[in-house]
Amino acid sequence: MGALTKGRLLSTTGLLLLVYCTASAVSKGATAAQSDASPSVQGTLPHFIQEPEDAYIVKSNPIKLRCRATPALQIFFKCNGEWVHQNEHWSQEYKDLNTGLKVREVMINVSRQQVEDFHGPEDYWCLCVAWSHLGTSKSRKATVRIAYLRKNFEQDPQGKEVPINGMIVLHCRPPEGVPAAEVEWLKNEELLSSLTDDNIDTRADHNLIINEARLSDSGNYTCLASNIVAKRRSATASVIVFVNGGWSLWTEWSPCNVPCGRGVQKRSRTCTNPAPLNGGAFCEGMSVQKITCNALCPIDGGWDEWSEWTVCSSQCERQRSRECNSPAPRHRGKMCEGNSEATENCTDGLCTQNGKLLHDVKPQSMESSNDVALYSGLGAGIIAVAILVVAVMLYRKNHSDYGVDVIDSSALTGGFQSFNFKTTRQGVAERAEFHAKAPAAETFPRDLSRDCSGTADRRKKGLLTLNGPLGPLGTGREQLRTSGVFGHPGGRLVAPNTGVSLLVPHGAVAENMSWEMYMVVNQEEASVQTLEGCEILLGPEVTYGPPGLDLFCPVAMTIAHCAEVDAENWNIQLKRKTQDSKWEEVMSVEEECTSCYCLMDATSCHLLLDQPGSYALVGEPLTQAAVKRLKLAVFGSMEAGSMSYSLRVYCVDDTPHAFQGVVAAERTRGGQLLEEPKMLPFRANTFSLQVSIQDVPQFLWSIKPFTTCQEFSFPQVWCSNQQPLHCAFSLERYSPATAQLSCKISVRQVKGHEQILQVYTTVAEGEKESVPFFMQTDCTVTSQTGPKAFKIPLSIRQRICATFDTANAKGKDWQLLAQKLHLDRNLGYFAKQRSPSAVILSLWEARHQDSADLDSLASALEEIGKIHSKSSPKEQDEAEPDINHVRAGALSGTGKLTTERGEDASPECTG
């Protein structure tokens, strides 16, 4: 250390001696030079024309510092307070051609090593000292620093989803560097400039601000930092400018869909003003509105009574007239047919030749006498015919105790020829009124409402006793109840043989919690019968609970129904029972609703529900083309200790729950199912249902007279509300040796469809073995929890939700999943859910609970993957494992699907 200091002192001393000698020489030569020097510079200090500038060392390249001064005899650099050795200076002197002054220029090199070895409190610095004959001058200090730029940004910009016209602010803090880095912004790899776009502001703090977001502002943004050393790129921030959907204006109301009577008008709007874009929210509310309308029915004109005849005129004529006012034609009705005036001869042709009346009537001729005789004979014949008709009517009246008129089976085979029959005297009156006043197609809805209401009143008064609902099934039956305890894994409740089930999705119950949930299928007579109009119950009333149930996502309830679904012919509504036991409308299945979801399949209705309570599916026919499915079944049994055999024909709404009531009744009677049940479409055309027995062997069996044909009135069948209707035929053997019975049961709606039930059975006494092959007697599973309750394994379900719940500018989101699974109506309901994909999969689970394969789901996922395979190979690679996983589990008998469900899982029991 002492040697280094001593060396520095010697170097400094030598430099000072050199300066001193130079100064002496300068002073000695000053006098000699004064005569040659310019007068303008005599007596001035050195003036710096160029001073050293700050510099940065890039990598290992040295930098050069320069000084120029005039007048200057000598110039030296001083760095960090120490003189730079003379040998390290490069100097030259030249004469400025413009001023004629001598200029001295000096330059030194500074290396990276010199800067790194300096450890002073300041940055490495250098300045110039210039001498003249009058003294010295110093330049400014120039700093020398090593340039660098670190790799990592102190703050990367973050991706954003911004509504249109909103403000976008992207923050960026560049890496530390010397000199400080300058920041630029790239959008999709192209440079952004605030000079060309007034909507963009690049601040001094390096942030990017877009004042009003436009769709064109969607893209990938990158912060670019650079200095003399290097350039650095930040992480890319994806900005999505989304558009929330907005409703268009309502269309005009459509014309009433029926030309006459009660119908429906619709108007609609679309979520296109604007349409949701880039994951924007779907419009809330209904896209279709319906109101009832009453189209004025045409009223044909009718004639008034004829006026009195006028006085006989001089031309032997008199006139009378009438007007078309009873009623007057209205609403496109027809005018009266016929003449409004009539004229007749008022003297039987006895007029004078000049047209004057003859007041003296002459005696009648012989020809007139013959006419009187002819008329007398005709009158006597008419009286005789009238007496004969009265006699026949009295005869029929005296033989009315059989209850039903006889009709030959050969006529029935021809398709139910027109005939009159009665169940009681009152039944004759009711049916006569029913057929006589059967409404025309145009006035159907209003009159049908009257018929249904009348049936409900008569049912309350106990008038419908024959061919009505089964007595034991109306009251006293226990409620069908199933329950289970469900936690976070979820599960399923099933009411066997009813078509009713409840799916509790995975994650609906909070972790570390559990609920004891129940589901009740109403076995009593439906309380919905009290509704006004002609609404009927299409499936059983179902209640689930407990009240106060708090779940994170909706449950999926499945209820079987008996309607042939057609929006033009049915108005189907979901109703819920209020606290005061009244029924309120929740939604119409054809309208969009954000409080619940209803999906109508051919035989079942799938509901997504948030609130526990009692629910019922109610339908109102809009036209006579509305069809309700009936299930027909025939049972038979021998009457103990007799030669009689009873055939019982049931007509019941085509739902598993309704048919279960028939099964329960026949079990108590020991009935045997004689033919596989069949379906009959029953139209809302106000015509009755006729049941007849045909082709009974005449020499082996006898049947009570006048009972071969029986009838259900239209209101009885249409408004049965899940309660079975039945009629019975009693046959008697002529001989105990008769052991076989073969016949046909025809069930036919007047002006509608017909079904034939073929009966062929052994009727040996004591054989009472019932064959309810339609019952799932071995199915006892009513509650399932955890993975075995679901078709889709949990891991696959989670991966699907993670893929489709994330908003994607290219449209690969839950809306596309709903479209491919044919669940793309009422999307506003899914949009308000936490995980739309999870709710869509729950609905798929409920819809496919009777089939164990995942083909439809796998096919939908594969189709989605093919759509995006060309535009985004990376996304396709990410989605492909999910698709292959589901596909493999669906098509193979082994694999993950089988493993997760378990080999010993209990058999599933669905409705």
Secondary structure, DSSP 8 states (H G I E B T S, - for coil): -HHHHHHHHHHHHHHHHHHHHHHHHHHHHHHHHHTTS-GGGTT---EEEE----EEE-TT--EEEEEEEES-SEEEEEETTEE--GGG-EEEEEE-TTT--EEEEEEEEE-HHHHHH---SS-EEEEEEEEETTEEEE---EEEEE-EE-SS-SB----EEEETT--EEE--B---EES--EEEEEETTEE--TTT-TTEEE-TTS-EEESS--GGG-EEEEEEEE-SS-EEE---EEEEEEB-------------SSSSEEEEEEEE--S-TT--BTT-----S-SEEEEEEEE---B--------------TTSEEEEE--S-TT--BTT-----S-SEEEEESSTT-B-TTS-B--S-----HHHHHHHHHHHHHHHHHHHHHHHHHHHHHHHHHT-TTSS----HHHHHTT--S----SSHHHHHHHHHHHHT---GGGHHHHHHHHHHHHHHHHHHT---TT-B-HHHHSS---EEEEEEE-TT-EEEEETTTTEEEEE-TTSS-TT--EEEEEEE--SS-GGGG-STT-EE-S--EEEE-TT---SS-EEEEEE--B---TTTEEEEEEEE-TTS-EEEEEETTS--SS-EEEE-SSEEEEEESS-EEEEEEEEESSTT-EEEEEEEEEEEE-TTSSEEEEEEEEEESSHHHHHHHHHHHHHHT-EE-S--EEEEEESSS--EEEEEE---TTTEEE-TT-SEEEE-HHHHHT-TT--EEEEEEEEESSTT--EEEEEEEEEETTS-EEEEEEEEE--TT------TTS-TT----EEESGGG-SS-HHHHHHHHHHHSS--TTS-SHHHHHHHTT--SSHHHHHTSS-HHHHHHHHHHHHTTT----HHHHHHHHHHHHHHHTT-HHHHHHHHHHHHHHHHHHHSSSSHHHHHH-TT-------
